[in-house]
């Protein structure tokens, strides 16, 4: 069944029931209280208990649970719980909560299919409005007005989505990240992979970059690194060697909206706030490829900074760590001067192996394999994850400071192996990226021009660096 797009005037009618909107008010207040509880907390557990109270106020006991998309608010609170687990270095628990939240969304779709059809019949649209709920678990409502303000569109669910989520949930991803000391300088590192959402913290500033001229559209990842500034790959802003016009680029931030949103006509939709690009600054040493192949050298200088036409409302941005080197000795890791500041990486972006890149995937705890003109690490990125920020999973700058940008994947991974989802080894590969030292100077210049300042969120657990424990 093909997607059916309803006019916004009809979508607005779905939110006409005041009862559902009224039910969101106390739930949103509880949500805000839970986020405040995370400040300076030793554990996320009290905040998670508070979010459970918010979820408890949104039970599927009336038609407005579907008609006003209250299940999306419920999913928002559940993904907030998952993010809190992640910020306190509980990746296995975070992954399970994210998967459970998506599974609940899918269950709500099935349960309320009849109500959806009834609503659809009343407003005399063609097809089934049940796709509103289903697409949340596996697509994006990414429609936008000519002004760039976000709007909501209805997408149809595909069986590929539910299969992808089920496959992801059933895989053995290695459990909780463990770093074991096996002698001087020898570290065994595994990573945890998960579908991912963030509605607060710097992690919420990761967006989906689309590029196209109306005939074809490609997709990458970009992240906010300053006021009206976003970081991505140079190859994401080129088309067969041609530097794209800024007008061909859009940066979208998908959110589960749990109230009437200023940029949305309805309450409770998955909406995408979309911003345009005013100017592109590209690595002067990057050589655009005509056939999509890149050398190792180009993987180490594959960056572009986008100056946006406006600052996305309500978003923080990452800081970028300067003065960095990636070393394999005396302890493998990321160094700032002589200080070891991290030895596990995080890569988060719209990797195309999960639902064709419509959901963000996070690889948490990727080991650093080697350094050189580019950074090489082991994780499971795929097409669409180009431009993803590379972050630290431990040390004093974890999850808030960019140390590089993901650029290239290993050539031996095939699309067929990703589609089959047979084993963990089907997905793991070596990836490489551009270190922050390659773009820090132009970024600082642009940040000064835009008046950028930075205030870290200070949420989460301080995670020790294995190498520091080893040397102490």
Secondary structure, 3 states (H helix, E strand, C coil): CCCCCCCHHHHHHHCCCHHHHHHHHHHHHHHHHHHHHCCCCCCCHHHHHHHHHHHHCCCCCCCHHHHCCHHHHHHHHHHHHHHHHHHCCCHHHHHHHHHHHHHHHHHHHHHCHHHHHHHHHHCCCCCCCCHHHHHHHHCCCCCECCCCCECCCCCCCCHHHHHHHHHHHHCCCCCCCCEEECCCCCEEECCEEEEECCCCCHHHHEEEEEEECCCCEEEEEEEEEECCEEEECCHHHEECCEECCHHHEEEEEEEECCCECCCCCCECCEEEEEEEEEEEEECCCCCCCCCCCCCHHHHCCCCEEEEECCCCCCCCCCEECCCEEEECCCCCEEEECCEEEECEEEEEECCCCCHHHCCEEEEEEEEEEECCCCEEEEECCCCCCCCCEEEECCCCCCCCEECEEEEEECCCCCHHHHHHCCCHHHHCEEEEEEEHHHCHHHHHHHHHHHCCCCCCCCCCCCCCCHHHHHHC
